[in-house]
Amino acid sequence: MACELCERDGGELLWRDAQCRVVHVHEPGYPGFCRAIWNAHVAEMTELDASERARFMQVVFELEAGLREWLRPDKINLASLGNVTPHLHWHVIPRFRSDPHFPNPIWGVRLREPDTALRDLAPIKKALAQRLSRI
Amino acid sequence: MACELCERDGGELLWRDAQCRVVHVHEPGYPGFCRAIWNAHVAEMTELDASERARFMQVVFELEAGLREWLRPDKINLASLGNVTPHLHWHVIPRFRSDPHFPNPIWGVRLREPDTALRDLAPIKKALAQRLSRI
């Protein structure tokens, strides 16, 4: 069966190495929503070996650190679900009290309309890519 | 403001050490749903230092490994959200195609009634506690 994360980047590519990649997800109301995606088709974190797992989490936490520094969200949400697409990927989601679902998970009930004000994320995407290239 | 994870275990305590603990959550339709909870009141993973983070993730992945071995779920879901309770905790959720929300996240639309068949989870809880005590 075709896997969309095997066939495509899965978002706007910010950075990649031989093992994994980071993409920015265009989701209205969620600036800075990124995904860290393992390049190989693996379903569960415990199918990776300990060093691969540690490396992948280092990428996730580096993303979290950058997003916290540059966006100052009220909370970061991290999730690896993959029920529909069982190809390892981490959602790294800056959450704001004013976002469409807060305090619900983004998969829960939407409570308000997304803010339509456009924010130029180009400098943040560039800074994230630089940060990831240094780890 | 009072924090429920500072005041209470947050579920049925399976194991704890000086830094964190693991509880089993009684959620109809979700046998084996566990949470790994940092003992101190910290909101984000990147507020921990690298060794604390690595230790906490080791606990999460040990839980995942045990739950996969003993329950054989169709997928594991991992999530650290904390929008309502900003005290670090990881949801470690064995997911089954027959569970109430699959393939939706457990916070999404419920698609079916929970299976009311009771399963004796005592042996699995004991095995998880033993597994965690060895790391």
Interface residues (C-beta under 8 A of the other chain):
Chain A: A43 E44 M45 T46 R53 A54 M57 F61 E64 A65 R68 D74 K75 I76 N77 L78 A79 S80 L81 G82 N83 V84 P86 R95 F102 P103 N104 P105 W107 G108
Chain B: A43 E44 M45 T46 R53 A54 M57 F61 E64 A65 R68 D74 K75 I76 N77 L78 A79 S80 L81 G82 N83 V84 P86 R95 F102 P103 N104 P105 W107 G108
